[in-house]
Amino acid sequence: MQKQYILRLSDTERRELLEVVRKFKGTNEKVRRAQILLDVNSG
């Protein structure tokens, strides 16, 4: 059975993650993690 997590990001957290993804700020790993967090939060 797959684990399901509930993730609720604040507006500030969401903005910071979007900035990381849009500007490719940081390492590839950091950008990928930001994308995953945003995807989990949206659905």
PyMOL CGO cylinders between C-alpha atoms (Angstrom):
from pymol import cmd
from pymol.cgo import CYLINDER

trace = [
    CYLINDER, 0.00, 0.00, 0.00, 1.32, 3.39, -1.00, 0.3, 1, 1, 1, 1, 1, 1,
    CYLINDER, 1.32, 3.39, -1.00, 1.60, 6.08, 1.66, 0.3, 1, 1, 1, 1, 1, 1,
    CYLINDER, 1.60, 6.08, 1.66, -0.39, 9.24, 1.09, 0.3, 1, 1, 1, 1, 1, 1,
    CYLINDER, -0.39, 9.24, 1.09, 0.66, 12.52, 2.58, 0.3, 1, 1, 1, 1, 1, 1,
    CYLINDER, 0.66, 12.52, 2.58, -1.31, 15.70, 3.04, 0.3, 1, 1, 1, 1, 1, 1,
    CYLINDER, -1.31, 15.70, 3.04, 0.72, 18.80, 2.30, 0.3, 1, 1, 1, 1, 1, 1,
    CYLINDER, 0.72, 18.80, 2.30, -0.55, 22.30, 2.90, 0.3, 1, 1, 1, 1, 1, 1,
    CYLINDER, -0.55, 22.30, 2.90, 1.76, 25.12, 1.90, 0.3, 1, 1, 1, 1, 1, 1,
    CYLINDER, 1.76, 25.12, 1.90, 1.28, 28.68, 3.05, 0.3, 1, 1, 1, 1, 1, 1,
    CYLINDER, 1.28, 28.68, 3.05, 1.19, 31.44, 0.45, 0.3, 1, 1, 1, 1, 1, 1,
    CYLINDER, 1.19, 31.44, 0.45, 4.73, 32.45, 1.41, 0.3, 1, 1, 1, 1, 1, 1,
    CYLINDER, 4.73, 32.45, 1.41, 6.05, 28.91, 1.06, 0.3, 1, 1, 1, 1, 1, 1,
    CYLINDER, 6.05, 28.91, 1.06, 4.32, 28.49, -2.30, 0.3, 1, 1, 1, 1, 1, 1,
    CYLINDER, 4.32, 28.49, -2.30, 5.82, 31.77, -3.58, 0.3, 1, 1, 1, 1, 1, 1,
    CYLINDER, 5.82, 31.77, -3.58, 9.31, 30.78, -2.48, 0.3, 1, 1, 1, 1, 1, 1,
    CYLINDER, 9.31, 30.78, -2.48, 9.05, 27.39, -4.19, 0.3, 1, 1, 1, 1, 1, 1,
    CYLINDER, 9.05, 27.39, -4.19, 7.70, 28.97, -7.38, 0.3, 1, 1, 1, 1, 1, 1,
    CYLINDER, 7.70, 28.97, -7.38, 10.65, 31.37, -7.38, 0.3, 1, 1, 1, 1, 1, 1,
    CYLINDER, 10.65, 31.37, -7.38, 13.10, 28.47, -7.03, 0.3, 1, 1, 1, 1, 1, 1,
    CYLINDER, 13.10, 28.47, -7.03, 11.47, 26.63, -9.94, 0.3, 1, 1, 1, 1, 1, 1,
    CYLINDER, 11.47, 26.63, -9.94, 11.10, 29.64, -12.24, 0.3, 1, 1, 1, 1, 1, 1,
    CYLINDER, 11.10, 29.64, -12.24, 14.64, 30.93, -11.76, 0.3, 1, 1, 1, 1, 1, 1,
    CYLINDER, 14.64, 30.93, -11.76, 16.25, 27.46, -11.44, 0.3, 1, 1, 1, 1, 1, 1,
    CYLINDER, 16.25, 27.46, -11.44, 17.72, 28.83, -8.22, 0.3, 1, 1, 1, 1, 1, 1,
    CYLINDER, 17.72, 28.83, -8.22, 19.96, 26.29, -6.51, 0.3, 1, 1, 1, 1, 1, 1,
    CYLINDER, 19.96, 26.29, -6.51, 20.99, 22.78, -7.46, 0.3, 1, 1, 1, 1, 1, 1,
    CYLINDER, 20.99, 22.78, -7.46, 19.02, 20.51, -9.76, 0.3, 1, 1, 1, 1, 1, 1,
    CYLINDER, 19.02, 20.51, -9.76, 18.03, 18.47, -6.72, 0.3, 1, 1, 1, 1, 1, 1,
    CYLINDER, 18.03, 18.47, -6.72, 16.62, 21.54, -4.97, 0.3, 1, 1, 1, 1, 1, 1,
    CYLINDER, 16.62, 21.54, -4.97, 14.61, 22.56, -8.05, 0.3, 1, 1, 1, 1, 1, 1,
    CYLINDER, 14.61, 22.56, -8.05, 13.26, 19.01, -8.45, 0.3, 1, 1, 1, 1, 1, 1,
    CYLINDER, 13.26, 19.01, -8.45, 12.19, 18.88, -4.80, 0.3, 1, 1, 1, 1, 1, 1,
    CYLINDER, 12.19, 18.88, -4.80, 10.46, 22.24, -5.16, 0.3, 1, 1, 1, 1, 1, 1,
    CYLINDER, 10.46, 22.24, -5.16, 8.56, 20.93, -8.21, 0.3, 1, 1, 1, 1, 1, 1,
    CYLINDER, 8.56, 20.93, -8.21, 7.50, 17.81, -6.32, 0.3, 1, 1, 1, 1, 1, 1,
    CYLINDER, 7.50, 17.81, -6.32, 6.27, 19.83, -3.33, 0.3, 1, 1, 1, 1, 1, 1,
    CYLINDER, 6.27, 19.83, -3.33, 4.26, 22.12, -5.61, 0.3, 1, 1, 1, 1, 1, 1,
    CYLINDER, 4.26, 22.12, -5.61, 2.75, 19.14, -7.45, 0.3, 1, 1, 1, 1, 1, 1,
    CYLINDER, 2.75, 19.14, -7.45, 1.78, 17.39, -4.21, 0.3, 1, 1, 1, 1, 1, 1,
    CYLINDER, 1.78, 17.39, -4.21, 0.27, 20.58, -2.85, 0.3, 1, 1, 1, 1, 1, 1,
    CYLINDER, 0.27, 20.58, -2.85, -1.86, 21.17, -5.95, 0.3, 1, 1, 1, 1, 1, 1,
    CYLINDER, -1.86, 21.17, -5.95, -3.40, 17.75, -6.09, 0.3, 1, 1, 1, 1, 1, 1,
]
cmd.load_cgo(trace, "trace")
